[in-house]
Structures are given as C-alpha cells and as structure tokens.
Amino acid sequence: MKKVALITGASKGIGFALTKKLLQENFFVIGTSRSGNIEGVEDENFYALQLDISNTESIKSAHEEIFSNFKRIDLLINNAGIGPDLGMQTPEKESFNQTFDVNVTGLVFFTEPLIELVNENGIILNVSSKMGSLAVCESTDSIAYRMSKSALNMYTKILSNRLKNNIRVATIHPGWVQTTIIESNLENARLTPKESADNMFDFLTSEFESGAFWDSETGTDLLW
Ligand SMILES: NC(=O)c1ccc[n+]([C@@H]2O[C@H](COP(=O)([O-])OP(=O)(O)OC[C@H]3O[C@@H](n4cnc5c(N)ncnc54)[C@H](OP(=O)(O)O)[C@@H]3O)[C@@H](O)[C@H]2O)c1
C-alpha cells in the first residue's frame, strides 16, 4: 500500500518540487493550494485540496474533506509559508499579522486535528528556516518572518515532546531556494526547488531523531 503524504503549499516552489519527488518515490500525495488547483501534476496518485490556511472556514472544510476521503496520513509536511516582510528593517502591522496567520496560527490549527490521522511511525515535518534560529541570528531584518519561524520551531519541540515514541516531528531549513517567496531569490538563491526537495527527501528517509532542527542544505543539525 502506498504511503500517504499531505503537503501544504504544493502549487509552487519547494512544495511543488516535493510533490513531484514524493510521487516519483511512490507516495500518494494530497497537495494544497488556495485556488484548489495545482497545475503541472497529472497523476492518479495526486489529490488537490483547496486550503487557505489563514482562514478558519477554509481549514474546517479542508479537514472535512481529508477526514471523509482518507483514513491515514503517513507524512504531514507543513510547507505553506509566506514572507511579506523579508528584507524589511522595521515591522509593519498588516504584513506582521499576515505572516503569523499563515506561518504560525494557521499551521497550528490545521495540524492539531490531523494528528489523529498520522500513523504510528508517521512523520510531521515543519518547513521552517535558519532565519528562525535564535542562536545564529545576527541580523535585524525580516522581523515577522524570523519571529514566525522561531515560534514554529517551538511548536515542533512541543509536538515532539507530546508525541514521544510515536510520531516523529522535525523542523527543517530547506536551504536558500530559487522561489518567489521573495523575487530576488530567483536570481540569488543557491538551490533549485528540485535540489532542495531531494535533500529534504533524504532527511525524511533517514533515521532522524524526533525534535531535530535540520539544515538540509548542509546536511547538519542547526542550533535552535
Ligand atoms: N525559498 C527559500 O529560500 C526558503 C528558505 C527557508 C525557508 N523557506 C520556507 O519554505 C516554505 C516554502 O516556501 P517557498 O520558498 O517554496 O515559497 P513559495 O514559492 O512562495 O510557495 C509558498 C506556498 O505556500 C502557499 N501559500 C501561501 N499563502 C498561503 C495560504 N494563506 N494558505 C495556504 N497556502 C498558502 C502557496 O500556495 P498558493 O499561493 O497557491 O495558495 C505556495 O504553494 C515556506 O514555509 C518558507 O518559509 C523557504
């Protein structure tokens, strides 16, 4: 029987590349996007799901659809994320709230009811960022984005404590990747989405310990 992966934010960037990779590796993939459409994936083992993670009603409908169509999830990848204040030096209320609505609040309330569907021996992978590390932060930019990823890292720790000896939970830095999370990444970033997805897949299939904060670009643990 195929393993079932649920990936949020599967329409582009890292989530799209992970979707392709997991389909190639024989997973059944449920991929989400705000429109409910995901262009460029024609596969009978793919299920497109509409989800705006910043909207409570949308989360509720997505849960209903998941629970009525699927009995288990082996791999939940919380990938959807935004960075409207990336590069900005001072916080701005609207983008600050948007960032937390998607990267923190939405992610937590999307995840909680799904935990009961995640199989014993399942994995929850939170796509965070090195920019959320308190230990390596020497910069002053992107306040909301950095703070949202630090908050997500704490959620990873809390979940790994709660689900001890059962579901493994980790937080991952996907590397600096050529996506449109910020336009300049398309030119400046080091990794293609495919390279990032391949590295992340290597981590997912390793014997990692629950509660890890992993830098998949360097293949090393990160300091919290
Ligand atoms: N790129 C990098 O260098 C880098 C580095 C470190 C960490 N990350 C993290 O990697 C993850 C993926 O980023 P990316 O670079 O691939 O960005 P991206 O290309 O902008 O993709 C973001 C994805 O999130 C979805 N999304 C945005 N708002 C959403 C919402 N309200 N509800 C549900 N889904 C939403 C988008 O789907 P729709 O717009 O179709 O809904 C899209 O599929 C993020 O968590 C990001 O913080 C990226």
Ligand as a Chemical Component Dictionary entry (heavy atoms), coordinates in Angstrom:
data_LIG
# 
_chem_comp.id                   LIG 
_chem_comp.type                 NON-POLYMER 
_chem_comp.pdbx_formal_charge   0 
_chem_comp.three_letter_code    LIG 
# 
loop_
_chem_comp_atom.comp_id 
_chem_comp_atom.atom_id 
_chem_comp_atom.alt_atom_id 
_chem_comp_atom.type_symbol 
_chem_comp_atom.charge 
_chem_comp_atom.model_Cartn_x 
_chem_comp_atom.model_Cartn_y 
_chem_comp_atom.model_Cartn_z 
_chem_comp_atom.pdbx_ordinal 
LIG N1  N1  N 0  12.816 29.758 -0.573 1  
LIG C1  C1  C 0  13.677 29.772 0.422  2  
LIG O1  O1  O 0  14.872 30.124 0.259  3  
LIG C2  C2  C 0  13.259 29.337 1.792  4  
LIG C3  C3  C 0  14.221 29.342 2.820  5  
LIG C4  C4  C 0  13.838 28.936 4.085  6  
LIG C5  C5  C 0  12.541 28.516 4.323  7  
LIG N2  N2  N 1  11.614 28.532 3.315  8  
LIG C6  C6  C 0  10.254 28.071 3.636  9  
LIG O2  O2  O 0  9.833  27.116 2.685  10 
LIG C7  C7  C 0  8.409  27.095 2.581  11 
LIG C8  C8  C 0  8.000  27.143 1.114  12 
LIG O3  O3  O 0  8.452  28.385 0.590  13 
LIG P1  P1  P 0  8.779  28.647 -0.948 14 
LIG O4  O4  O 0  10.062 29.352 -0.983 15 
LIG O5  O5  O -1 8.546  27.423 -1.734 16 
LIG O6  O6  O 0  7.638  29.749 -1.257 17 
LIG P2  P2  P 0  6.616  29.945 -2.465 18 
LIG O7  O7  O 0  7.224  29.515 -3.749 19 
LIG O8  O8  O 0  6.134  31.348 -2.318 20 
LIG O9  O9  O 0  5.441  28.921 -2.109 21 
LIG C9  C9  C 0  4.636  29.121 -0.990 22 
LIG C10 C10 C 0  3.476  28.151 -0.996 23 
LIG O10 O10 O 0  2.646  28.474 0.127  24 
LIG C11 C11 C 0  1.296  28.579 -0.311 25 
LIG N3  N3  N 0  0.557  29.585 0.446  26 
LIG C12 C12 C 0  0.787  30.910 0.528  27 
LIG N4  N4  N 0  -0.150 31.505 1.285  28 
LIG C13 C13 C 0  -0.983 30.524 1.688  29 
LIG C14 C14 C 0  -2.154 30.494 2.494  30 
LIG N5  N5  N 0  -2.692 31.616 3.020  31 
LIG N6  N6  N 0  -2.748 29.302 2.718  32 
LIG C15 C15 C 0  -2.252 28.176 2.186  33 
LIG N7  N7  N 0  -1.160 28.134 1.408  34 
LIG C16 C16 C 0  -0.547 29.292 1.166  35 
LIG C17 C17 C 0  1.378  28.959 -1.780 36 
LIG O11 O11 O 0  0.253  28.444 -2.466 37 
LIG P3  P3  P 0  -0.866 29.324 -3.188 38 
LIG O12 O12 O 0  -0.327 30.715 -3.373 39 
LIG O13 O13 O 0  -1.135 28.607 -4.462 40 
LIG O14 O14 O 0  -2.019 29.244 -2.282 41 
LIG C18 C18 C 0  2.640  28.232 -2.245 42 
LIG O15 O15 O 0  2.340  26.948 -2.716 43 
LIG C19 C19 C 0  7.926  28.302 3.392  44 
LIG O16 O16 O 0  7.469  27.861 4.652  45 
LIG C20 C20 C 0  9.174  29.158 3.552  46 
LIG O17 O17 O 0  9.149  29.957 4.705  47 
LIG C21 C21 C 0  11.937 28.931 2.057  48 
# 
loop_
_chem_comp_bond.comp_id 
_chem_comp_bond.atom_id_1 
_chem_comp_bond.atom_id_2 
_chem_comp_bond.value_order 
_chem_comp_bond.pdbx_ordinal 
LIG N1  C1  SING 1  
LIG C1  O1  DOUB 2  
LIG C1  C2  SING 3  
LIG C2  C3  SING 4  
LIG C2  C21 DOUB 5  
LIG C3  C4  DOUB 6  
LIG C4  C5  SING 7  
LIG C5  N2  DOUB 8  
LIG N2  C6  SING 9  
LIG N2  C21 SING 10 
LIG C6  O2  SING 11 
LIG C6  C20 SING 12 
LIG O2  C7  SING 13 
LIG C7  C8  SING 14 
LIG C7  C19 SING 15 
LIG C8  O3  SING 16 
LIG O3  P1  SING 17 
LIG P1  O4  DOUB 18 
LIG P1  O5  SING 19 
LIG P1  O6  SING 20 
LIG O6  P2  SING 21 
LIG P2  O7  DOUB 22 
LIG P2  O8  SING 23 
LIG P2  O9  SING 24 
LIG O9  C9  SING 25 
LIG C9  C10 SING 26 
LIG C10 O10 SING 27 
LIG C10 C18 SING 28 
LIG O10 C11 SING 29 
LIG C11 N3  SING 30 
LIG C11 C17 SING 31 
LIG N3  C12 SING 32 
LIG N3  C16 SING 33 
LIG C12 N4  DOUB 34 
LIG N4  C13 SING 35 
LIG C13 C14 SING 36 
LIG C13 C16 DOUB 37 
LIG C14 N5  SING 38 
LIG C14 N6  DOUB 39 
LIG N6  C15 SING 40 
LIG C15 N7  DOUB 41 
LIG N7  C16 SING 42 
LIG C17 O11 SING 43 
LIG C17 C18 SING 44 
LIG O11 P3  SING 45 
LIG P3  O12 DOUB 46 
LIG P3  O13 SING 47 
LIG P3  O14 SING 48 
LIG C18 O15 SING 49 
LIG C19 O16 SING 50 
LIG C19 C20 SING 51 
LIG C20 O17 SING 52 
# 
